[in-house]
Amino acid sequence: MDSQFRAAFNAAFSQTVYDRYQNELIRRLGPFGFRLAESPVFLPAELRGKLETAAREVCDQLQDPARLEKMKKAIPAQWNTPGMDACATFIQVDFAVTRTPAGTFEPKLIELQGFPSLTAMQVVQRDVWAETIQQLPGLDREWTCWFSGLTRERFLELAKKTILGDQKPEHVILMDIDPPNQKTLPDFVATKQLFGVDAVCPTTLEREGRQLYRRVDGKRVPVRRIYNRVVFDELVKKKLTLPFDYREELDIEWTPHPNWFWAWSKYSLPFLSHPAVPKATLVSDLKAIPDTSGYVLKPLFSFAGAGVNVNPTKADVEAIPDAEKPFWCLQEKIAYDPALAAADGGGVKVEVRMMFFRPPGEARPMLAQNLCRLARGEMLGVDFNKNFTWVGSSVGIWPKS
């Protein structure tokens, strides 16, 4: 969206440039189960500053003790895991890029997650975009995607500490269900490349007392720390049997602790008060159903836009069973601006994920990294952007100071 760099990129853009980028990223990380957008997002300084301020202030509110006690009510008894820490180790704060009546860009909060994102993949994506555009006229410079004064090297140190703690890589697993068939597999590949951590399905683990083990070349290896990527709604839908119960005391370090999946989520939105946060109300707290034309109806614990109703009716809200109403919210609609001018002349909507990390021993999380999603459909999810170009996964970059 930086007009200078956007003009230079669009003038030099061709299918060859896009193919060069895609092919190199695939060469490094393997095939992708989601679309890669044709362009990075050139984040201008003013918008970048607004994103940083809003993300940090929202993160501060998430850690407010009074609010946090309310958010913890979202943790279901059957998944309430012992040993919850005082703050999540991974925090994602998603913003839509909107435009004010005065014509300036403004971030508006869309979603929250006390859960990891594409930590490692975004490093490689930034690397490949930087290498690709440095060959284009007007873009031959160093590019960064990191906040808080971090360099690539310092970011990797921060991420490694947050993922590994004080453990050796062989005793840490990235835990997800059936990793080879997850759309996030490129991030798992990058995690192995950058941090030496294997992706492991929880169904393959073995238990002995309070200890979990995995098999490596036929040998049992103790698992001491879990980089937790399991999405609970997938676990429930697939009715998987695990060798452990989340409610049991195990000799395991979690990063992040599973309870943050529930506590910091869309469930948190009604408890936040900030100019960048749209009004959100739990359906169970509605005294009367408002005119739904100005709202989106969202399930609180789904991922990738699953179950979101962008044009709900009063009947849709009334149809939610009473027992499920605490797990749905009505959120004011956000008007994404077609802020990114594509080379084909059309506008593209932009969502920016601001990514925080809190390694062991640190009381506060650090804003460190971003990822972007581009869309032309009604929503940002894959299913809403089929047959469009200039949509999909991207990263926000700007010249290194």
ZASE-146123 format. One record per atom (N, C-alpha, C): z, x, y. Coordinates in steps of 0.1 Angstrom, whole numbers, plus 5000, padded with zeros to 4 digits. Layout:
ZASE-146123
ZXY
...
***
This chain:
ZASE-146123
500050084988
500050005000
500050085013
500350215011
500150305022
498750315026
498350265038
496950245041
496050365040
496650485044
495850605044
495550645030
496550645021
496250685007
495450584999
495750455003
495050344996
493550354999
493150385012
491750395015
491150515009
491850625008
491250745001
491050714986
492050654980
491950624966
490750534963
490750424970
489750324968
488250374970
488150464980
486850524983
486450614971
487350674965
486950764954
487050704940
487550584939
487750514926
486450494919
486450504906
485350474897
485950444884
485150394875
485550364861
485850504855
485150604859
485450744853
486850784856
487250764869
488650804873
489650724864
489450594863
490350514855
490350564840
489150584835
489050634821
489750764819
489550854828
490250984828
491750974827
492250884836
493750864836
494150804823
493550694818
493950624806
493850714794
492750784793
492550874781
493650984780
493951034792
494951144791
496351094788
496650974793
497950914790
498050874775
496950824770
496950784756
496950914747
496351024752
496351144744
497851194743
498651184753
499951234753
500951134746
500751004747
501750914742
501250814731
499950824728
499450734718
498950604724
498450514716
497950384721
498950294728
498550214737
499450124745
499249984740
500349904739
500349764736
500349674748
500249734760
500149664772
499149734781
498749664792
497649714800
498149814810
497349914812
497650014823
496749984835
497449964846
496749934859
495850044863
494850014871
493850104876
494350204887
495550174892
495950254903
497450274903
497850384909
499350394913
499550314925
500850284928
501250214940
501650324950
500950334961
501350424972
502350364981
503650394978
504750324985
504950384999
504750315010
504950365023
506450385026
506750465036
508150505038
509050385042
508450295051
509250185056
509650095044
508750055036
509049975024
509950045014
509750175012
510550255003
512050245008
512250265021
513550255026
514250125024
513450015026
514049885024
514349865009
513549905000
513749894986
515049974982
515150094987
516350174984
517650104989
517650065002
518849995007
519149875000
518249784997
518549664990
519049694976
518349784969
518749814955
520249864955
520549954964
521950014964
522949904967
522649824977
523549724981
523749614970
522749574963
522849484952
523649554941
523449674938
524149754928
525649754931
525949774944
527349774948
528049634946
527249524948
527849394946
528049374931
527149424923
527349414908
528649474903
529049574910
530249644906
531549594913
531449494921
532549434927
533449364916
534749404916
535549354904
535649204903
535749134914
535848984913
534548924908
533448974913
532148924907
531948964893
532349084889
532149134876
532949044866
534149004869
534948924860
534148794857
533448734867
532648614865
531448644856
530848754859
529648794851
529948814836
531148874833
531548894820
531648774811
531748654818
531848534810
530548504803
529448574806
528148554800
528148624786
529148704783
529148784770
529548684758
528648654749
528948564738
529948624729
530848544723
531948594715
531348674703
530248624697
529748684685
529048824688
528848854701
528248984704
529149074713
530349024715
531349104723
531749234717
531249344722
531449474715
532649544721
533549604713
534649674718
534249794727
535049844736
534849964743
533949964754
533849844761
532949824772
533449914784
532549994789
532850084800
532950014814
533350084824
533550024837
532249994845
531150054841
529950044847
528750074837
527750004838
526550024829
525950164832
525450224822
524850364823
523350354828
522750234825
521350204829
521350074837
520750074849
520649944856
519249934862
518649824861
517349794866
517449684876
516849704888
516849604899
515349584903
514849464900
513449434902
513149354915
512249404923
511949334935
510449294936
510149174941
508849144945
508549194959
507349234961
506949274975
506349154981
507049104992
506648995000
506249035014
505748945022
505448975036
506148875045
506748935056
507448845066
506348785075
506848675082
505848615092
505348725102
506148825105
505748935114
504749025108
504449015095
503449095088
503949215081
505349235081
505849355075
506249325060
506249425052
506549415038
508049395036
508549315027
509949285025
510149275010
511149345004
511549324990
512349204988
512149124977
512949014973
513249024958
514549014955
515049034942
514548934932
514048974921
513548894910
514448884898
514949004894
515649014882
516549134881
517549124873
518449234870
518649264856
518849394852
519149424838
520149534837
521249514830
522149624827
521649694813
520449744814
519749774801
518649884805
518249964795
517250064798
515950014800
515050084807
513650054809
512850174804
511650194809
510750294804
511050424810
512250474808
512750604814
511750714812
511450744800
510650864797
509150844800
508650724797
507250694799
506850714813
507750664822
507450674837
507250814842
507950914835
507851054839
506351094836
505951064824
504651104819
503551034827
503750904830
502850824838
502650884852
503750924858
503650994871
502951124870
503251204860
502551324858
501051314857
500651214849
499151194847
498451144859
499151044866
498550994878
498451114889
499451194890
499451304900
498351394897
498151434884
497051524880
495751464883
495651334880
494351264882
493951254897
494851214905
494451184919
494351314928
495051424923
494951544930
493451604930
492651544922
491251584921
490351504931
490951404938
490251314946
490351354961
489351334969
489351374983
490551304991
491251374998
492351325006
493651304999
493651334986
494851304978
495351434971
494851544975
495251674969
496551724975
497651674969
499051714973
499951684961
501251724963
502251694953
502751554955
502951484944
503351344944
504651324936
505551244942
506851224936
507051074933
507951034924
508350894922
509850884922
510550994926
512050994924
512750974937
513950914936
514750884948
515950984948
516750964958
518051044959
517851194960
516651234965
516451384966
516151454953
515851374942
515651434929
514251494928
514151604921
512851664917
512651614902
511451654897
511251614883
512251684874
512551814876
513451884868
514951824869
515351794881
516651734882
516751594877
515651524878
515651384872
515851394857
515051494850
515151504836
516551544832
517251624840
518651664837
519551534837
519351454848
520151334849
519851234837
518651214834
518251124823
518751174810
518651304807
519051364795
520551344793
521351374804
522751354803
523151214801
522451114807
522750974805
522450924791
521350984785
520950944772
521851014761
521951144762
522651224752
524151234754
524651224766
526051254768
526251404765
527251424756
527551564752
527151584737
526351494732
525951504718
524551584717
524351634705
523051694702
522051584699
520751614701
519751504699
519751454685
520051534675
519951484661
521051374658
522051374667
523151274665
523051154674
521951144681
521651034691
520450964686
520450834686
519250754683
518850664694
517650634696
517150524704
517050414694
517850314696
517950204686
517150074691
516150044683
515449914686
514949864673
514549734673
514049674661
512649714658
512349764646
511049804642
510249874652
510749994656
510250074667
508650094667
508050124656
506650144656
505850024660
506349904660
505649784663
506049724677
506949794684
507349754697
506249794708
506049704718
505049744728
505549864736
506849884736
507350004743
507350134736
506550134725
506450254717
506050374725
505150374735
504850494742
506050554749
507050464753
508250524759
509050594748
509050534736
509850604725
509250734722
507850744722
507250874720
507650974731
507550924743
507951014754
509451054753
510350964749
511751004747
511951114737
511151104726
511251214717
510751344723
509651344730
509051464736
509951524746
510551444755
511351494766
512751524762
513351444753
514751454751
515151474736
514151474727
514351504713
515051394705
515051274710
515751164704
514751074697
515051044684
514250964675
514550814678
513450724676
513650584677
513950534662
514950454661
515450414647
515750264647
515350204637
515650054635
517050044630
517849954635
519249944631
519349894616
518349834611
518449784597
518349904587
517950024592
517850144583
519050224583
520050194592
521250274592
522150244580
522950344577
523950324566
525350344572
526250274566
527650274571
528650314561
529650394566
530750434557
531950434566
532850334564
533950314573
533550284587
534050364596
533750344610
532550424615
531850494605
530750584609
529450534604
528450554613
527050514610
526250644607
525250634598
524450744594
522950694594
522050794596
520650774594
520150874584
518950844578
518350944569
517251024576
517351154575
516351244580
515951344569
514751324564
514251404553
515151394541
515551274539
516451244527
517851274529
518251344540
519651374542
520351274551
521651254549
522351164558
522851244570
522551184582
522951254594
523751154602
524951194607
525851104614
525251064627
525350944631
524950884644
526150874652
526250954663
527450954672
527150884685
525950864689
525650794702
524350714700
524350594706
523250504705
522650474719
521450514721
520650474733
520150334730
520750234735
520650104730
519450024737
518449994728
517249924733
517049794726
518049744719
517949624711
518049504721
517049414721
517049294729
517649184719
518749124724
519449034715
518648914711
517848854720
517148734716
516148764704
515548884704
514748924693
515548944680
516749004681
517549014670
517948884663
518248784672
518548654667
517348574661
516248584668
515048514663
514648564649
514748694647
514248754634
515348744623
516548704627
517548674617
517848804608
517948914615
518049044607
519549064603
519649124591
520949164587
521149314590
522249344597
522549474601
523749534592
523749664591
524849724583
526149734591
526249674603
527449674611
527549544619
528649514624
528949394632
529249444646
528549394656
528849444670
530249434674
531049334668
532449314672
533349414666
532949494657
533749584650
533949724657
535149784655
535349914660
534650024652
533750094659
532950194652
533150324660
532950434653
532950564660
531650594666
531350524676
529950524683
530150524698
529350614705
529250604719
527950514722
528050424732
526950344735
526450384749
525050384751
524450404764
523150324765
523250204772
524450144777
525150064767
526450034770
527249944761
526549814760
526449754748
525749624746
526149514755
527449504759
527849394767
527149384781
526649494786
525949494799
524649414798
524049404786
522849324784
523149184789
524349134787
524648994790
525248994805
526149074808
526849064821
526049094833
525149194832
524249214843
522849174839
522449054843
521148994839
520848884849
519948804846
519648684855
520948604857
521848614848
523148544849
523848584862
523648714866
524348764878
523848704891
522648654891
521948624904
522748524913
523348414907
524148324915
525348384922
525848504917
527048564922
526748664933
525448684936
525148784947
524848714960
525148784971
524848734984
524248854992
522948844995
522248945001
520948895007
520448945018
519148895024
518048905014
518049005005
516949024996
517048934983
518148864982
518448784970
518148634972
517148584965
516848434967
517948354961
518148234966
519148144961
518948114946
519948124938
519948094924
521148014920
520947914911
522147834907
522047814892
523147834885
523147794871
522947644869
522147604860
521847464858
523147384855
524147454849
525347384846
526247364859
525847434870
526647414882
525947324892
524747274888
524047184897
524847044899
525147004911
525746874913
524646764913
523446804917
522346714917
521046804916
520046754909
518846834908
518046834921
517746944927
516946944940
515446914937
514746914948
513246904947
512847034940
512347024928
512047144920
510847224924
510047164933
508847234937
509047364944
510247394949
510547514955
511247614946
511347584933
512147664924
511347704912
511947804905
511547854892
512647834882
512347784871
513447754860
513347874850
514547944849
514548064841
515648064830
515248104818
516348134808
516948264812
518248284810
518948394815
518748524806
518448504793
518548624785
517248644777
516148614783
514848644777
514148764785
513148824778
512448934785
510948904786
510348984795
508848974797
508348834801
509248764808
508848634813
508848524803
509348544791
509348444781
510248324785
509648204784
510448084787
510548044801
510048134811
510148094825
509147984828
509647884835
508847774840
508647784855
507347824859
507147844873
506847714881
506647604874
506447474881
507247374874
508547384874
509447284867
509447154874
509747054866
509946914871
511346874869
511846774875
513146724873
513446694858
512446644851
512546614837
512746734829
512146844833
512346974826
513747024827
514347004838
515747044840
516646954832
516446824833
517246724826
517146744811
516046794806
515846814791
516646924785
517147014793
517947124788
519247064782
519547084770
520847034764
522047084771
523147004772
524347044780
524847174775
524847204762
525347334757
524647454762
523347434766
522447544770
522347554785
522847464792
522747464807
523347584814
524447644808
525047764815
524147884813
523047874805
522247984802
520847974808
520747874818
519447864826
519847854840
518947904849
519147894863
517847844870
518147784882
517047744891
517147854902
515947914904
515948024914
514847984924
515148004937
514047984947
512848064944
511747994946
510448064944
510248174954
509648284949
509248394958
507748404959
507348414971
505848424974
505448574974
504948624962
504448754962
503248764972
503248874979
502048904987
501048984980
499748954981
498749034975
498649164983
499649244982
499849354991
498949474988
498549494976
497749614972
496349574973
495549644981
494149614982
493349684972
492749614962
492049684951
490649724956
490049814949
488749864952
487649764951
487949654944
486949544943
487049444954
487949474963
488149384975
489149284974
489749264963
490749154961
492149214963
493149124964
494549164966
495249154953
496349234952
497149244939
498549234943
499349154935
500749144937
501449264931
502649294937
503349414933
504849384930
505349434919
506749424916
507249564914
508349604920
508949734919
510249734912
510449804902
511749814895
512449944900
513549924905
514450044910
515450074899
515450194894
516050234882
517250324884
518450284880
519650364882
520150424869
520850534870
521350604859
522850644862
523750634852
525150684854
525450764842
525450894843
525750974831
527350974830
527751024818
529251024815
529951114826
531151064830
531951134840
531651094854
530551014857
530250974870
530750824872
531350794883
531850664885
530750574890
529850624898
528750544904
527450574898
526550474897
525150504892
524350564904
523350644900
522450704910
521050634909
520550594921
519150554921
518250664919
517350664909
516650784906
515150764904
514650654900
513250634895
512750494897
511450484896
510850344897
509750324887
509450204885
508250164878
507650044886
506350024884
505749904891
504949824881
504849694884
503949614877
502949544887
501749534883
500749474892
500149344885
499949244893
499449114888
498549044897
497748964891
496848874899
497148724894
497848714883
498148584878
499348514885
499748404879
500848324885
502148394884
502348474873
503548554871
503048694868
504148784866
503848924863
503648954849
504048864840
503948894826
502548904820
502348974809
501049004803
500348874801
500948764795
500248644792
499648574804
500148604816
499648544828
498548624835
498248744829
497248824836
496148874827
495848794816
494748824807
493448804815
492548894812
491148894817
491148934832
492248984837
492149034851
492149194850
491549254861
491549394863
492549424874
492949554875
493849604885
495249534883
495549514871
496849454867
497549544856
498849534855
499549604844
500549704849
500749804840
501849904843
501350004853
502250044862
501950144872
503250214876
503150294886
504350364892
504150384907
505250374914
505150394928
505350544932
504450594940
504450734943
504250754958
504650874963
504550914977
504451064977
504051124988
503951274989
505351334989
505451444981
506651514981
506951584994
508151574999
508451635012
508351785011
***
